[in-house]
Amino acid sequence: MKKFDVIIIGGGLSGITSFIDLSRKKLNVLLLEKSSYLGGRAFSFPDPSSNEYIDNGQHVIVGACEEYVNLMKSTNNMKNFLEIKNYQVPVFKKNKVSLLGSKFISGSIGLLSSLLFYKHLSFWDKKKLIQCLLKIKFRNVDSIANNHSNFRDWLDKNGQSEDSIKYFWDIILKPALNQEIETISTQYALFVIKQTFFSNKPQFFGLPKTNLSSLWTDFEKRNSSNILKKTIVKKINLEKKKIKSIITNNGDELFAECFVFATQYSSTIKILKDSNIQLSNDYKLETSPILGIHFWFKDKITDQRFLASAGSEIQWIFNVSKNHNKEGNHVVISQSASNKWMNMNKNTIKEIFLKELEFIYPLANHENLEKYTIVKQKDATFLCNKNNEYIRNNTPVDFENLYYSGDWTDTSWPSTMEGAVISGKTTSKKILDSIKR
Ligand SMILES: Cc1cc2nc3c(=O)[nH]c(=O)nc-3n(C[C@H](O)[C@H](O)[C@H](O)COP(=O)(O)OP(=O)(O)OC[C@H]3O[C@@H](n4cnc5c(N)ncnc54)[C@H](O)[C@@H]3O)c2cc1C
């Protein structure tokens, strides 16, 4: 009977991070992943309708995502990222584009100075917005959150107009938290603004230059004997308040000293329930969908790498071909908090967004369209709300040798790659502490 030091269930970013940390300390670690690729919710797949290999969703980082950047560096992947310093976000409103951020000055001073020239807000709105941002910059989150139940309420109390919400706050917070401003918890909104604009980490806007799953090709090759893909953990077996083994879909029983559930919360609960384990609560982690609308055009429609749109259906557009430094004219429209599109048929979605896109880029029209595909990610991220906060702070059940990992654990970050990597690091540290390595 072969016994591992640690078995990690789930090959998303949190599982990969723990695997790397623990293997470095010479532990014998096995990583089990349900699907045929690593990367979890940040993955790529061959799309049959377009015949292209595409990402499940556009993933973006900012400089404050320190642990994610460390993971990318340690796996020699920083070369696969565009680090755009002194970034400027073109914001489209009606038929005007105005820029947020400065080409010459980085960080918060760059942002604040660019606001002076921002055309989508009145002088009065800009004054109030800058005051509000300075308050967030210089004050502690807890001292200014003031028990406001949601961030919309906080913005109202802090004198933010409808225009400021539409042409500034929504553009940043909706994609960052994948949630409507009316439901975002004030603590998380303030946290995101502080991390995005006012952290003392290097400031940049980061985009992958390659498909997400290919980030793990070398890592997989180097560790192939300790990674099993297409392996689903079905059940756990207990012995004296400890997990003794796990059973996989192939019927294999695998043994280890410690077990890490680096699975989504819903999968974690399913495995525990299928193992007839009594749970401390039966809450469901509430999630939010992301919609990706991919278009391929015959002729180039834009040279911009990305653009945010306000006051139209479109939220953000990314120029995949340009960002991946590839031939072709592939763009993706990324729609956060996209509940309203989930049950709509794909052709209707295509028609609506093509029309909206043509309004921004006139060459994005039917004649120029080569092909399209729509990607619906129903449970893309979890919501930052009270119910989920309870789940994040309370484990479903405790066993001596069981560890939970994943963005949904208590990391203080919202549902992000940074949160996933932080949780993977925290878990490996706990395991190493427990065995004094
Ligand atoms: C469309 C989309 C866009 C996003 N955009 C961004 C972004 O711009 N920036 C950002 O920071 N974050 C973004 N995110 C969120 C980010 O992808 C996640 O927060 C992060 O990848 C979560 O990693 P994780 O390791 O915690 O969990 P997961 O990635 O969910 O990993 C869990 C793994 O466990 C495996 N698993 C589940 N059950 C079993 C089982 N029984 N046996 C074996 N394996 C199992 C799953 O297959 C999965 O690989 C986005 C997510 C989506 C879906």
The ligand as an SDF file (V2000), in Angstrom:
LIG
                    3D

 53 58  0  0  0  0  0  0  0  0999 V2000
  -14.8460   33.6330  -16.1410 C   0  0  0  0  0  0  0  0  0  0  0  0
  -13.9880   33.9420  -14.9440 C   0  0  0  0  0  0  0  0  0  0  0  0
  -13.2590   35.1260  -14.9130 C   0  0  0  0  0  0  0  0  0  0  0  0
  -12.4680   35.4090  -13.8030 C   0  0  0  0  0  0  0  0  0  0  0  0
  -11.7230   36.5540  -13.8000 N   0  0  0  0  0  0  0  0  0  0  0  0
  -10.8230   36.7580  -12.8140 C   0  0  0  0  0  0  0  0  0  0  0  0
   -9.9210   37.8450  -12.8810 C   0  0  0  0  0  0  0  0  0  0  0  0
   -9.9640   38.6470  -13.8110 O   0  0  0  0  0  0  0  0  0  0  0  0
   -9.0200   38.0030  -11.8760 N   0  0  0  0  0  0  0  0  0  0  0  0
   -8.9680   37.1250  -10.8190 C   0  0  0  0  0  0  0  0  0  0  0  0
   -8.0880   37.2970   -9.9610 O   0  0  0  0  0  0  0  0  0  0  0  0
   -9.8260   36.1090  -10.7200 N   0  0  0  0  0  0  0  0  0  0  0  0
  -10.7470   35.8820  -11.6900 C   0  0  0  0  0  0  0  0  0  0  0  0
  -11.5920   34.8190  -11.6180 N   0  0  0  0  0  0  0  0  0  0  0  0
  -11.6150   34.0060  -10.3960 C   0  0  0  0  0  0  0  0  0  0  0  0
  -10.4780   32.9960  -10.3490 C   0  0  0  0  0  0  0  0  0  0  0  0
  -10.4430   32.2340  -11.5380 O   0  0  0  0  0  0  0  0  0  0  0  0
  -10.7150   32.0580   -9.1500 C   0  0  0  0  0  0  0  0  0  0  0  0
  -10.8730   32.8310   -7.9890 O   0  0  0  0  0  0  0  0  0  0  0  0
   -9.5460   31.1110   -8.9140 C   0  0  0  0  0  0  0  0  0  0  0  0
   -9.0990   30.5230  -10.1100 O   0  0  0  0  0  0  0  0  0  0  0  0
   -9.9950   30.0410   -7.9150 C   0  0  0  0  0  0  0  0  0  0  0  0
   -8.9740   29.0980   -7.7010 O   0  0  0  0  0  0  0  0  0  0  0  0
   -9.1620   27.9340   -6.6310 P   0  0  0  0  0  0  0  0  0  0  0  0
   -7.9280   27.1110   -6.6540 O   0  0  0  0  0  0  0  0  0  0  0  0
   -9.5850   28.5110   -5.3350 O   0  0  0  0  0  0  0  0  0  0  0  0
  -10.4170   27.0720   -7.1100 O   0  0  0  0  0  0  0  0  0  0  0  0
  -10.7180   26.3590   -8.4900 P   0  0  0  0  0  0  0  0  0  0  0  0
  -10.0040   27.0280   -9.5790 O   0  0  0  0  0  0  0  0  0  0  0  0
  -12.1890   26.2440   -8.5810 O   0  0  0  0  0  0  0  0  0  0  0  0
  -10.0730   24.9040   -8.3200 O   0  0  0  0  0  0  0  0  0  0  0  0
  -10.7390   23.8110   -7.7710 C   0  0  0  0  0  0  0  0  0  0  0  0
  -10.3270   22.5650   -8.5360 C   0  0  0  0  0  0  0  0  0  0  0  0
  -10.8590   21.4070   -7.8890 O   0  0  0  0  0  0  0  0  0  0  0  0
  -11.2230   20.4730   -8.8900 C   0  0  0  0  0  0  0  0  0  0  0  0
  -12.1760   19.5290   -8.2950 N   0  0  0  0  0  0  0  0  0  0  0  0
  -13.4330   19.7960   -7.8600 C   0  0  0  0  0  0  0  0  0  0  0  0
  -13.9970   18.6810   -7.3370 N   0  0  0  0  0  0  0  0  0  0  0  0
  -13.0710   17.7020   -7.4530 C   0  0  0  0  0  0  0  0  0  0  0  0
  -13.0570   16.3190   -7.0840 C   0  0  0  0  0  0  0  0  0  0  0  0
  -14.1060   15.7550   -6.5080 N   0  0  0  0  0  0  0  0  0  0  0  0
  -11.9380   15.5960   -7.3490 N   0  0  0  0  0  0  0  0  0  0  0  0
  -10.8580   16.1670   -7.9360 C   0  0  0  0  0  0  0  0  0  0  0  0
  -10.8180   17.4760   -8.2790 N   0  0  0  0  0  0  0  0  0  0  0  0
  -11.9060   18.2290   -8.0540 C   0  0  0  0  0  0  0  0  0  0  0  0
  -11.8470   21.3660   -9.9750 C   0  0  0  0  0  0  0  0  0  0  0  0
  -11.9180   20.7040  -11.2220 O   0  0  0  0  0  0  0  0  0  0  0  0
  -10.8930   22.5500   -9.9590 C   0  0  0  0  0  0  0  0  0  0  0  0
   -9.8220   22.3710  -10.8690 O   0  0  0  0  0  0  0  0  0  0  0  0
  -12.4280   34.5120  -12.6990 C   0  0  0  0  0  0  0  0  0  0  0  0
  -13.1590   33.3250  -12.7450 C   0  0  0  0  0  0  0  0  0  0  0  0
  -13.9270   33.0270  -13.8460 C   0  0  0  0  0  0  0  0  0  0  0  0
  -14.6890   31.7280  -13.8800 C   0  0  0  0  0  0  0  0  0  0  0  0
  1  2  1  0
  2  3  1  0
  2 52  2  0
  3  4  2  0
  4  5  1  0
  4 50  1  0
  5  6  2  0
  6  7  1  0
  6 13  1  0
  7  8  2  0
  7  9  1  0
  9 10  1  0
 10 11  2  0
 10 12  1  0
 12 13  2  0
 13 14  1  0
 14 15  1  0
 14 50  1  0
 15 16  1  0
 16 17  1  0
 16 18  1  0
 18 19  1  0
 18 20  1  0
 20 21  1  0
 20 22  1  0
 22 23  1  0
 23 24  1  0
 24 25  2  0
 24 26  1  0
 24 27  1  0
 27 28  1  0
 28 29  2  0
 28 30  1  0
 28 31  1  0
 31 32  1  0
 32 33  1  0
 33 34  1  0
 33 48  1  0
 34 35  1  0
 35 36  1  0
 35 46  1  0
 36 37  1  0
 36 45  1  0
 37 38  2  0
 38 39  1  0
 39 40  1  0
 39 45  2  0
 40 41  1  0
 40 42  2  0
 42 43  1  0
 43 44  2  0
 44 45  1  0
 46 47  1  0
 46 48  1  0
 48 49  1  0
 50 51  2  0
 51 52  1  0
 52 53  1  0
M  END
$$$$
